[in-house]
Every structure is written in C-alpha cells, then in structure tokens.
Amino acid sequence: MSTSANTLYGSPKREISVILPVLNEEKYLADSVNSILSQNFIGAIEVILAVGPSQDETMKIAKSLEAKDPRVVVVENPTGKTAAGLNLAIAKTRYSIIVRVDGHSQIPIDYCETAFQILEQTGAVNVGGIMAAEGISLFERSVARAMRSPLGVGASRFHTGGGAGESDTVYLGCFRKEALLAVGGFDERFTRAQDWELNFRLRESGGTVYFDPRLKVTYRPRSTIKALAKQYFEYGRWRRVVSRRYKGSINYRYLAPPFTVVATSLSILLGTLISPILFVPALVYSVFILGASTIIGKSLGEILCLPTILLTMHISWGLGFLTSPKSLAPAVTLHP
C-alpha cells in the first residue's frame, strides 16, 4: 500500500471540513447535517453547504441550520451542478481534510473518526466505503435491494461490500485537501461520474484511493420509475465519457448493460422477422431478470417490483452508454 501521500503531505491535523452539494433536499437536509454535527470526531469540524437554485424550501432550511450553529456555512451554487457546488464548497473550507457527503445521505456517528484514522494509517489521498442504499417505501426498498446486489449493479465494492484495500473508486470519500487541489478539484464538465473521474486523476498522480467497508453512508434511492430511469441513463452516458477520455478504463462490468440492450433488441427483432429460435437470447435475459428478482427480493412485494426495477436500471444504463454523444463534455477551465 502506498505511503507517498504521508511523505508528501505529512500527517493530517485533526480538522475536518464536510462539504455537501445540495439541491431540492428539503426532505433530508436537516437530518443529513445533524448526523454530521453529532459526530464523535475528536477535533474541529465544519460543514459547508453549496446550495443550488432549489424549487423547494432547501435554502430556507440551510440558512436556518447556519443560524443555529456557527460550524455550518452556506454558499450559493448558481448552476446547481454537483461538481461546481463541490468546488465552491472546497474553496470555502478551512481545514486540511475534506469529507464529502450528499444532502440526502446520513453518516453514522463514528464516520469522520473512522475515516480520519484510515486516511492516516494507509497514507491514501482518498478513503471511502459503502453506498448503503436504504429505502422507505416498497419501491425504494426494492431499488435499494437491487443497488446492493451484484445481480443489479455488478460487483462494485462500494455497492456490494468486500475486503478493505486499494480501489479504483469509492463512494463519496474523505480526501487530503492538498491532493484534491493538486489535481484541480472536481471536473465541472461532468454531470455524473465526477467521483470516478476525480479518483482516476488522483491515482494517476501517484495517490492511493482506499476502500474500507467500515465506512457506510446511508443513501436514499429514487422513488419513481421515471426518476430511476433518468438516473441510470445519466450514469451510462457519463461513464461513456470517462471511457473515451481515459483509454483502458473500461471493463466488462460496464459493457454488460449496453451489450444486453443490443443483444436483446436484436433477438426480438430477428425473432420476429426471421425465426422464433432467435428469441432465445431475449428469453434467457428474461429468465435471468425473474431469477435475480427472486434471489434479491426479501418479500413478495419486493419480488414483484424488482423485474421492472432491474430492467429499468440495466436498459437505461445501456441506452445512456450507447447514445452518449462525443460533444457531451466540452472543454472548460477547472478551478478548485
């Protein structure tokens, strides 16, 4: 494991800045911030909220939190874009360790202390853990099951868990600020996949990105099929942008959804036009979806919801990847 970060940046001070890009999060923002302010971290902590032009009471709630606790600072993010908000928040931070949290996420009480210790012990420039999806409604719970299963999202450790060790990416992250600034911060051209893209640059610059399953962040899944489809379509199209920029960064896990879309579509088309035997690939995929739903689901309701959810996730991601235009990420100047 690399110790280059400790050699270059020294041992971190016990000071943490937590940054949150926030947009339309009135439902979860107060709980998210309170989970940060109640941390058992031994040291100084501040919370920077980069609030976009929300259509609900998010800014009002953010300002109320700022008024109640001097550790909370609100900055405006005029574009509402995640990467831009993160960079604006970073610019306001005072401390040398930066923890990223989302406005709809909650971190356990020992998250910051555990992340700090792992960062110090491993010499990594970024450490992170599991995107612990948890739903409230039946639909959300079913989406959460799919997001935490290899049958739904592949074998990414930050989705499904696994042993601690170096990783290509992690969920959210606890960063050394110096390393973050040295690579130019978050790339504001990326609407999605900005975490993966940043972690790639951190690793290319000689830093270690480290996964530890003890770091779990509660994530609230999308609550409708339409929102889920849009989310996974964007995941697919922006992952294609990353693969174009960084040759060799793609693997079979990312190619599975677009391959499924192409193979299934051809199977249905050729089965209709030429011979019913050509329906076999589509039928095999249908059996996989039904079998996966039975394995993943923990109740009858979840088992009934999961076929639609899995199809939406797989097909939307695949279509996004296949239709991603080369003009999606025009050149801009990065600013931390």
C-alpha positions as CSV (number, residue, x, y, z in Angstrom):
1,M,0.0,0.0,0.0
2,S,1.2,3.5,-0.9
3,T,2.6,5.9,1.7
4,S,3.5,8.6,-0.8
5,A,0.7,10.8,0.5
6,N,2.1,10.8,4.0
7,T,5.6,11.6,2.7
8,L,4.3,14.4,0.5
9,Y,1.6,15.9,2.7
10,G,2.6,14.9,6.2
11,S,0.3,13.6,9.0
12,P,-3.1,15.2,8.8
13,K,-4.3,17.6,11.5
14,R,-7.5,16.7,13.4
15,E,-9.6,19.1,11.5
16,I,-12.3,18.1,9.0
17,S,-14.4,20.1,6.6
18,V,-17.5,18.3,5.4
19,I,-18.9,19.5,2.1
20,L,-22.3,18.9,0.7
21,P,-23.7,19.9,-2.8
22,V,-27.4,20.5,-2.1
23,L,-30.3,20.8,-4.5
24,N,-34.0,20.2,-3.7
25,E,-33.2,18.3,-0.5
26,E,-35.8,19.8,1.9
27,K,-36.9,16.3,2.9
28,Y,-33.5,15.0,4.1
29,L,-31.1,18.0,4.5
30,A,-31.7,18.7,8.3
31,D,-31.2,15.0,9.2
32,S,-28.1,14.8,7.0
33,V,-26.5,17.9,8.6
34,N,-27.4,16.8,12.1
35,S,-25.8,13.5,11.5
36,I,-22.6,15.4,10.7
37,L,-22.8,17.8,13.6
38,S,-23.3,15.0,16.1
39,Q,-20.1,13.1,15.1
40,N,-17.9,11.8,17.8
41,F,-14.8,13.1,15.9
42,I,-12.1,14.2,18.3
43,G,-11.2,17.5,16.7
44,A,-12.6,20.5,14.8
45,I,-15.3,20.1,12.3
46,E,-17.2,22.4,9.9
47,V,-20.0,21.9,7.4
48,I,-20.1,23.7,4.1
49,L,-23.4,23.6,2.2
50,A,-23.3,24.5,-1.5
51,V,-26.9,25.2,-2.2
52,G,-28.2,25.3,-5.8
53,P,-31.4,27.1,-7.0
54,S,-33.9,24.7,-5.5
55,Q,-37.6,24.6,-6.1
56,D,-38.5,23.8,-2.5
57,E,-37.5,25.0,1.0
58,T,-33.9,23.8,0.8
59,M,-32.3,27.2,1.0
60,K,-34.5,28.3,3.9
61,I,-33.6,25.1,5.8
62,A,-29.9,25.6,5.0
63,K,-30.0,29.2,6.3
64,S,-31.8,28.0,9.5
65,L,-29.1,25.4,10.1
66,E,-26.4,28.1,9.6
67,A,-28.1,30.4,12.0
68,K,-28.3,27.7,14.7
69,D,-24.7,26.5,14.5
70,P,-21.6,28.6,13.6
71,R,-20.0,25.4,12.3
72,V,-22.4,25.5,9.3
73,V,-21.6,27.7,6.4
74,V,-23.9,28.2,3.3
75,V,-22.6,29.2,-0.1
76,E,-24.7,29.7,-3.2
77,N,-24.2,27.4,-6.2
78,P,-25.9,29.3,-9.1
79,T,-25.6,26.5,-11.6
80,G,-27.0,23.8,-9.3
81,K,-24.5,21.3,-10.8
82,T,-22.8,18.9,-8.4
83,A,-19.2,19.3,-9.4
84,A,-19.5,23.1,-9.4
85,G,-21.1,23.1,-5.9
86,L,-18.3,20.8,-4.6
87,N,-15.6,23.1,-5.9
88,L,-17.3,26.2,-4.4
89,A,-17.6,24.4,-1.1
90,I,-13.9,23.3,-1.2
91,A,-12.9,26.9,-1.8
92,K,-14.7,27.9,1.5
93,T,-13.1,25.1,3.6
94,R,-10.6,26.0,6.3
95,Y,-9.3,22.5,7.1
96,S,-6.8,20.1,5.5
97,I,-9.2,17.0,5.4
98,I,-12.3,17.2,3.3
99,V,-15.2,14.7,3.7
100,R,-17.9,14.7,1.0
101,V,-21.5,13.9,2.0
102,D,-24.7,14.3,-0.1
103,G,-27.7,16.2,1.1
104,H,-29.9,13.0,1.1
105,S,-27.3,10.9,2.9
106,Q,-26.7,10.2,6.6
107,I,-23.4,9.2,8.1
108,P,-23.1,7.1,11.3
109,I,-21.8,8.8,14.4
110,D,-18.2,7.4,14.0
111,Y,-17.9,8.0,10.3
112,C,-15.5,11.0,10.4
113,E,-13.3,9.5,13.2
114,T,-13.0,6.2,11.3
115,A,-12.3,7.9,8.0
116,F,-9.6,10.1,9.6
117,Q,-7.9,7.1,11.2
118,I,-8.0,5.1,7.9
119,L,-6.6,8.0,6.0
120,E,-3.7,8.4,8.5
121,Q,-2.9,4.7,8.7
122,T,-3.0,3.9,4.9
123,G,-1.3,7.0,3.5
124,A,-4.2,7.3,1.0
125,V,-5.3,10.5,-0.6
126,N,-8.9,9.4,-0.5
127,V,-10.7,6.8,1.6
128,G,-14.4,5.7,1.3
129,G,-16.7,2.8,1.8
130,I,-20.2,1.6,1.0
131,M,-23.1,3.3,-0.6
132,A,-25.6,1.7,1.8
133,A,-28.9,2.1,-0.1
134,E,-32.0,2.1,2.2
135,G,-35.5,2.8,1.1
136,I,-38.6,3.8,2.9
137,S,-41.5,2.9,0.5
138,L,-41.8,-0.6,-1.0
139,F,-40.5,0.7,-4.3
140,E,-37.5,2.4,-2.7
141,R,-36.7,-0.7,-0.6
142,S,-36.8,-2.8,-3.8
143,V,-34.4,-0.3,-5.6
144,A,-32.1,-0.5,-2.6
145,R,-32.0,-4.3,-2.8
146,A,-31.1,-4.1,-6.5
147,M,-28.4,-1.4,-5.8
148,R,-26.7,-3.6,-3.2
149,S,-26.7,-6.8,-5.3
150,P,-24.1,-7.9,-7.9
151,L,-27.1,-9.0,-9.9
152,G,-28.4,-5.4,-10.1
153,V,-25.2,-3.3,-10.4
154,G,-22.3,-5.7,-10.8
155,A,-19.5,-6.4,-8.3
156,S,-18.5,-2.8,-7.3
157,R,-17.3,-3.0,-3.7
158,F,-18.8,0.4,-2.8
159,H,-22.2,-1.1,-3.7
160,T,-21.9,-4.7,-2.5
161,G,-19.1,-4.6,0.0
162,G,-15.9,-6.6,0.2
163,G,-12.5,-6.6,1.9
164,A,-10.5,-3.4,2.6
165,G,-7.8,-2.4,0.1
166,E,-6.8,-0.1,-2.7
167,S,-9.6,0.6,-5.2
168,D,-10.3,2.4,-8.4
169,T,-13.1,4.4,-6.8
170,V,-15.1,4.7,-3.6
171,Y,-18.4,6.3,-2.6
172,L,-18.2,10.0,-1.7
173,G,-14.8,10.0,0.1
174,C,-12.5,11.5,2.7
175,F,-9.8,13.5,0.9
176,R,-6.5,15.2,1.7
177,K,-7.2,18.7,0.6
178,E,-3.7,19.2,-0.8
179,A,-4.1,16.2,-3.1
180,L,-7.5,17.4,-4.2
181,L,-6.3,20.8,-5.1
182,A,-3.1,19.5,-6.8
183,V,-5.2,17.7,-9.4
184,G,-7.6,20.6,-10.0
185,G,-10.6,19.6,-7.9
186,F,-13.8,18.2,-9.5
187,D,-14.1,18.4,-13.2
188,E,-17.2,20.6,-13.8
189,R,-17.8,19.2,-17.2
190,F,-19.1,16.0,-15.6
191,T,-22.8,15.9,-14.6
192,R,-22.3,12.3,-13.5
193,A,-19.3,10.1,-12.8
194,Q,-17.3,13.0,-11.4
195,D,-16.2,10.9,-8.5
196,W,-14.8,8.1,-10.6
197,E,-13.1,10.7,-12.9
198,L,-11.5,12.5,-9.9
199,N,-10.3,9.3,-8.4
200,F,-8.7,8.3,-11.7
201,R,-6.7,11.6,-11.7
202,L,-5.8,11.1,-8.0
203,R,-4.4,7.6,-8.8
204,E,-2.7,8.8,-12.0
205,S,-0.9,11.4,-9.9
206,G,0.5,8.7,-7.6
207,G,-2.0,8.7,-4.8
208,T,-3.9,5.8,-3.3
209,V,-7.7,5.5,-3.2
210,Y,-8.6,3.1,-0.4
211,F,-11.9,1.2,0.2
212,D,-12.9,0.2,3.7
213,P,-16.3,-1.5,4.4
214,R,-16.5,0.1,7.8
215,L,-17.3,3.4,6.1
216,K,-21.0,3.1,5.4
217,V,-23.2,6.0,4.2
218,T,-27.0,5.7,4.1
219,Y,-28.3,6.5,0.6
220,R,-31.9,7.1,-0.3
221,P,-32.8,5.6,-3.7
222,R,-35.1,7.3,-6.3
223,S,-38.8,6.9,-5.5
224,T,-40.3,6.5,-9.0
225,I,-39.5,4.5,-12.2
226,K,-39.1,7.8,-14.2
227,A,-36.5,9.2,-11.7
228,L,-34.7,5.9,-11.6
229,A,-34.6,5.6,-15.4
230,K,-33.2,9.2,-15.7
231,Q,-30.6,8.5,-13.1
232,Y,-29.3,5.3,-14.7
233,F,-29.4,6.8,-18.2
234,E,-27.2,9.6,-17.0
235,Y,-24.9,7.1,-15.3
236,G,-24.4,5.3,-18.6
237,R,-23.9,8.3,-20.8
238,W,-21.3,9.8,-18.5
239,R,-19.5,6.6,-17.9
240,R,-19.0,6.5,-21.7
241,V,-17.5,10.0,-21.5
242,V,-15.0,8.7,-18.9
243,S,-14.1,5.7,-21.1
244,R,-13.4,8.0,-24.1
245,R,-11.1,10.2,-22.1
246,Y,-9.2,7.5,-20.3
247,K,-8.4,4.7,-22.6
248,G,-8.3,1.3,-20.9
249,S,-10.5,2.5,-18.0
250,I,-13.5,0.4,-19.2
251,N,-14.1,-3.2,-18.0
252,Y,-16.6,-6.0,-18.7
253,R,-18.9,-4.8,-15.9
254,Y,-19.5,-1.5,-17.6
255,L,-20.0,-3.2,-21.0
256,A,-22.7,-5.6,-19.8
257,P,-25.7,-3.2,-19.9
258,P,-25.0,-1.9,-23.5
259,F,-24.3,-5.4,-24.7
260,T,-27.6,-6.6,-23.1
261,V,-29.5,-3.8,-24.9
262,V,-28.0,-4.6,-28.2
263,A,-28.3,-8.4,-27.9
264,T,-31.9,-8.3,-26.6
265,S,-33.1,-5.8,-29.2
266,L,-31.6,-7.9,-32.0
267,S,-33.1,-11.0,-30.6
268,I,-36.6,-9.6,-30.5
269,L,-36.2,-8.0,-34.0
270,L,-34.7,-11.1,-35.7
271,G,-37.0,-13.5,-33.8
272,T,-39.9,-11.5,-35.2
273,L,-38.6,-11.2,-38.8
274,I,-36.7,-14.4,-39.3
275,S,-37.3,-17.3,-36.9
276,P,-38.7,-17.8,-33.4
277,I,-35.5,-19.6,-32.4
278,L,-33.8,-16.2,-32.4
279,F,-36.0,-15.1,-29.5
280,V,-33.8,-17.3,-27.2
281,P,-31.3,-14.6,-26.1
282,A,-34.2,-12.3,-25.1
283,L,-35.9,-15.2,-23.3
284,V,-32.6,-16.1,-21.5
285,Y,-32.4,-12.5,-20.3
286,S,-36.0,-12.6,-19.1
287,V,-35.3,-15.7,-17.1
288,F,-32.3,-14.0,-15.6
289,I,-34.3,-11.0,-14.5
290,L,-37.0,-13.2,-12.9
291,G,-34.4,-15.4,-11.2
292,A,-32.5,-12.3,-10.0
293,S,-35.7,-10.8,-8.6
294,T,-36.4,-13.9,-6.6
295,I,-32.9,-14.1,-5.2
296,I,-32.7,-10.3,-4.4
297,G,-36.2,-9.8,-3.0
298,K,-36.9,-10.4,0.6
299,S,-40.7,-10.1,0.4
300,L,-43.4,-10.9,-2.1
301,G,-43.8,-7.2,-2.8
302,E,-40.1,-6.7,-3.5
303,I,-40.0,-9.8,-5.8
304,L,-42.9,-8.3,-7.8
305,C,-41.3,-4.9,-8.0
306,L,-37.8,-6.0,-8.9
307,P,-38.3,-7.2,-12.5
308,T,-39.4,-3.7,-13.6
309,I,-36.6,-2.1,-11.5
310,L,-33.8,-4.3,-12.8
311,L,-35.0,-3.8,-16.4
312,T,-35.1,-0.1,-15.9
313,M,-31.6,0.1,-14.4
314,H,-30.0,-2.2,-16.9
315,I,-31.7,-0.9,-20.1
316,S,-31.4,2.8,-19.1
317,W,-27.7,2.5,-18.3
318,G,-27.1,0.6,-21.5
319,L,-29.0,3.1,-23.6
320,G,-27.2,6.0,-22.0
321,F,-23.9,4.4,-22.7
322,L,-24.8,3.6,-26.4
323,T,-26.2,7.1,-27.1
324,S,-23.7,9.2,-25.3
325,P,-22.6,12.0,-27.7
326,K,-18.9,12.9,-28.1
327,S,-19.9,16.6,-27.6
328,L,-21.2,15.9,-24.1
329,A,-18.2,17.3,-22.2
330,P,-16.9,20.4,-24.0
331,A,-13.6,21.9,-22.7
332,V,-13.7,24.2,-19.7
333,T,-11.2,25.5,-17.3
334,L,-11.0,23.7,-13.9
335,H,-10.9,25.8,-10.8
336,P,-10.7,24.3,-7.3
